[in-house]
């Protein structure tokens, strides 16, 4: 297939030949001599040849530029591929010089753009790294700023920057929080920053503070020192307050005077400590002036703690200075030491003591219900109190063993931990509980025997003298004056069981005494008594018998 450019070249040669032929015709017609024709033809030749040579030179120059551009692009492309750590892409073999130069130049532009982007990213990361290193006082990230980094290197560098930002945030938050605590401690201690480091913390801008590890450690150390000093002041103030409160109680200082000083009973500032110290010194002077009253006040408090700790008489007697009447400073110190020892002892065993007190209170309440249950007047039952008290007594009777079992477990654990015996009133608590139940049981037996003896005595009197009328006197007099029942003149008034005009018969009296003696002997031996005839029992005796039955059937 003939290309258009070849056809156009052939047409150009034909056109040139036609032009020369036309020139020859003109010269022939004009009559230009041969020598002039030769000259004119030579001029045409030179002109055409010069024009073609010029065109050929331009095109040749274009080809050389293309070659040079291709060589340069290939070299640059090879270098960029090495910098970007990429494989060199070879062009197709059958492409023309123009296509090859275009492909190489396009590929080179893409790779150069990638190189520029990586270098800009590296520059940005380097700037961030330098800034963070200045703030955190760390070394720079090890990467060459003049070499094109790989994508993996850029990712690693980016992660490093991210970790530094996280560390910066953590240290900054720690710095701000620690700074607040330091300022608060200094305010409470009435202390001003006196070192350059302290002034950098308190006075300078937060953004200007270097967040190095050394500075963070220095911050923590300073805070610990201030907190330790504040803790010492708080401990000192607490100790002063305790001494003041004790002296207030011992010296019986009025509540009005205490309230006037209440503003100094909180905080631990230097001003507060000075006020506490001054108050303590004032109270010490008063203490010296009222030594006897102070010691007696401590003794009353000692007695209170003896009660709280269930100390026996022998345990209380072990503190001999309690009875000393030589009221000196040394005696006061001995009492104060003993009181502190008792307070510590009570605090160490407070849970157990509270459990024992709970059992004691419920035990006393149970005994009070038991006493009410033994009262015959309880059958009046006004407002349903009898049923309510009986329910409470039953509830306490069931609850007391549970409390005892819980205390038994707690005491066993405590004794195992402390390798000592937990005592109440000088004896083991469970022995004490058992003893209380035994004493209660014996008391109930004693009351039962007293009631039995009282009943036997009543029966004895009834068998000896007969039952007495239980009707009120007023009603009895009215009954005697009732119409139709007036006694006749000379007629005596007879009372059931005996005669008003003559003593009982001797034989009847003797038989009654024998029966009474036999009844008493039977009651004392523990056997059942012989019941009296129905007409000899009064209403009160029947009620007493039911009361005894109710008490005997109550749970122990």
Order of alpha helices (4+ residues) and beta strands (2+ residues): alpha-alpha-alpha-alpha-alpha-alpha-alpha-alpha-alpha-alpha-alpha-alpha-alpha-beta-beta-alpha-alpha-alpha-alpha
